[in-house]
Amino acid sequence: RRHIDQLTAIKAKARLERIEPTHHSKQTATESSPVVPYRARLTCDRSTQPSPDDAPDDRCASWAKERLLEGQITELQERLKDTEERYHSLKLQYDTLSQVHRTLRENYGTLQEESEKLQFDIQHLTKCADVLRSELQSARCDRDSAIELQKILQSELDESRRERKKLQDGGEKDTKTIQDLQRQCREMERILMRKNPDSISALIVASKSPTGKPEPDGSNSTTCRLLEQRIAQLEADARKQDAKAQGILADVQARFNSVQAKYETHIADLEMQVLSLQEINSKLNEKIIRQMEELASIGSHAGTVNGSTASFTQTDATVEGEEEEEEEPRGRKREAANAKVRSILVQTDVTGEAAAAAAATVVVPAVRQPSAKRAQAQGKEDAHLLATIRGMRVDLAIKEKAVQRLTREVEECKKTIKKLQKKKEPGPVGAGNGGGGGGRGADSSGRSPVKVRSKPEGGGECGAGPEPGALRDAQSKVKLLELDYKALQEKRLQDLKTLQAAHEKELASCHESIRFLQQRLAESEEELLLQRKDSKHRPNHGTDYYGLKAKV
């Protein structure tokens, strides 16, 4: 027994010796843990060895320890395998991470170089951005100033359009007034054309007897023959006077055309010499006011003259001597009135030229400016309008002269009729015949129809039948013509006054607007010049901007 136990003990020791080197690394790793004494289990071979000397308790304890150690060994082996696997996995991870770290370090170097380059580009771009900001600010300022200038110019353009529209409206009104005046002139011509010799012959025929039978003494036939001869002579004289008047009218028209051309050339000269006429402007305005007052006074004087002519047609036939004495002063008054009218027309022409010169004085300071042509065109239009007004005034004066000539001819015809009626009346006639002759004379003179009605009808029954009716018709026609002429003359004078006042106001407003627009235009031109100077002195960054843009 003992021999077997010893052999087993020896085997156990050898086994322990074999196992211990394998776990040397593990024991080194677990040096801090307490070492448990190992006692191998002893077995005995009863056939060869004797029984061991130890007690059975020692064998159980050693067997338990051996089992414990085997379990620890297996556990430690498993741990070793796990650690080796973990070591291999960690080594692989380390290799991969080291490779990644190497690549990341290389990438970091490249990125750092790129970041330095980008930082340099950022600095350069910040400088470019500052330059562009300054240029943008200046461009915005220029844009704001340009917008303000555009607004100002738009407002000025709107004002000029409104002024042009006002001028067009005024021109249309002037054309309407001119058409109205032309219509009135045509009406006046028609009224004057009605005054033909037929009316005189009608008055002479009205003085005949109602029966038309010859009287016993044969005086009726002789008077009729004389009256017919006188009528033919008067008609021939009227035709001659008409032809003469037509020649005079053509001559006056030619002179008017020449004077108009001379005035146009004179106005053109005045437009070149307006700088020397500024002092005359105020004097001419005062003269215009005085002339308007004179025109008003002359209009009232013409009304009184027309009233005197109307009263002249209604005076009594018995005051013939006084009428002959008063004819010369009346003719002188008419000539004086005509001279005043002519002087007024000449003065108004002068004032019209002065107004054109005053208009040119306003336009001349703007010759250096771009709007000089437009101002000159407006001045020429105003001069043309003034010339048309002067032409209308001259035509009115000519027609007034023609009317006065016709009135004189009518008065002469009345005188001839009155003389013929006096010749027709028999000399030694009684009271009744004298009364009848006086009635016919009064009726033929056309001045006292009321007295004719109150005359006794005793001696004039044979010749007072149709004569008063015809004479009354003629008188009524003459009165209507005189009233129409007077009303037309007053209306023409009033229209001319209103037209002249409106035209002067319109010219003043146009000159004021032109002056204001010229001032505004000069200010805008000065601002534009200043802006151009600033743009010239301002540094130009256009090339830098495009270069920076290309770099970006």
Residue pairs with C-beta under 8 A, 6 or more apart in sequence:
1 44
1 45
1 46
1 49
1 50
1 51
1 52
2 44
2 49
2 50
2 51
2 52
2 53
3 45
3 48
3 49
3 50
4 43
4 44
4 45
4 46
4 47
4 48
4 49
4 50
5 42
5 43
5 44
5 49
5 50
5 51
5 52
5 53
6 49
7 45
7 48
7 49
8 40
8 41
8 42
8 43
8 44
8 45
9 40
9 42
12 40
12 41
12 42
13 40
15 40
16 38
16 40
19 73
20 27
23 73
23 76
25 80
26 76
26 80
36 65
36 68
36 69
38 65
38 66
38 69
39 58
39 61
39 62
39 65
39 66
40 62
40 66
41 59
41 62
41 63
41 66
42 52
42 54
42 59
42 62
44 50
44 51
44 52
52 59
124 551
125 548
125 552
128 544
128 548
128 551
128 552
131 541
131 544
131 545
131 548
132 545
132 548
135 541
135 545
138 538
142 531
142 535
145 531
149 524
149 527
149 528
152 520
152 524
153 524
156 517
156 520
156 521
156 524
159 513
159 517
160 517
163 510
163 513
163 517
166 509
167 378
167 506
167 510
170 502
170 506
171 385
173 502
174 385
174 499
174 503
177 495
177 499
178 388
178 392
180 495
181 392
181 492
181 495
184 488
184 491
184 492
184 495
185 395
185 396
185 399
187 488
188 399
188 403
188 485
188 488
189 399
191 481
191 484
191 485
191 488
192 399
192 402
192 403
192 406
194 481
195 406
195 410
195 481
196 238
197 231
197 234
197 235
197 238
199 474
199 477
200 231
200 234
200 413
200 417
201 231
201 234
201 235
202 470
202 474
203 417
203 444
203 446
203 470
203 471
203 474
204 227
204 230
204 231
204 417
204 420
205 470
206 466
206 467
206 469
206 470
206 471
206 474
207 227
207 417
207 420
207 421
207 424
207 440
207 444
207 467
208 224
208 227
209 215
209 220
209 462
209 463
210 462
210 463
210 465
210 466
213 220
214 220
214 221
219 424
219 426
223 423
223 424
226 420
226 423
227 420
230 416
230 420
234 413
234 416
238 409
241 409
245 402
245 405
249 398
249 402
252 398
256 391
256 394
260 387
260 390
260 391
263 349
263 353
263 387
263 390
264 383
264 387
266 353
267 353
267 356
267 357
267 383
267 387
270 277
270 353
270 356
270 357
270 360
271 356
271 357
271 360
271 363
271 376
271 379
274 357
274 360
274 361
274 363
274 364
275 361
275 364
277 354
277 357
277 358
277 361
278 361
280 354
280 357
281 354
281 357
281 358
281 361
284 350
284 351
284 354
284 355
284 358
287 347
287 351
287 354
288 351
288 504
291 344
291 347
291 348
291 351
292 497
294 340
294 344
295 344
295 493
295 497
296 497
298 337
298 340
298 341
298 344
299 490
299 493
301 337
301 340
302 337
302 489
302 493
303 486
303 490
305 333
305 334
305 337
306 482
306 485
306 486
306 489
308 330
309 330
309 407
309 482
310 479
310 482
310 483
310 486
312 323
312 330
312 447
313 446
313 447
313 475
313 478
313 479
313 482
314 447
314 448
315 323
315 447
315 448
316 442
316 447
316 448
316 451
317 418
317 438
317 441
317 442
317 445
317 447
317 448
318 438
318 442
320 418
334 404
338 400
338 401
338 404
341 397
341 400
342 397
345 390
345 393
345 394
345 397
348 390
348 393
348 500
349 390
349 393
352 386
352 387
352 389
352 390
353 386
355 382
355 386
355 504
355 507
356 379
356 382
356 383
356 386
358 511
359 379
359 382
359 383
359 507
359 510
359 511
360 379
362 375
362 511
362 514
362 515
363 372
363 375
363 376
363 378
363 379
363 514
365 518
366 372
366 375
366 514
366 518
369 518
369 521
369 522
369 525
370 521
371 517
371 518
371 521
375 514
375 518
378 510
378 514
382 507
382 510
385 503
386 503
389 496
389 499
389 500
389 503
392 496
393 496
396 492
396 496
400 489
403 485
410 478
414 445
414 446
417 444
417 445
418 441
418 444
418 445
421 440
421 441
421 444
422 441
425 437
425 440
425 441
426 433
426 437
429 437
430 459
431 459
432 456
432 458
432 459
432 460
433 459
433 460
434 459
435 455
435 456
435 458
435 459
435 460
436 458
436 459
436 460
436 461
436 462
436 463
436 464
437 460
438 455
439 452
439 455
439 460
439 464
440 460
440 463
440 464
440 467
442 448
442 451
442 452
442 455
443 449
443 452
443 464
443 467
443 468
443 471
444 467
444 471
446 471
446 474
446 475
446 478
449 468
449 471
449 472
449 475
452 468
453 468
457 464
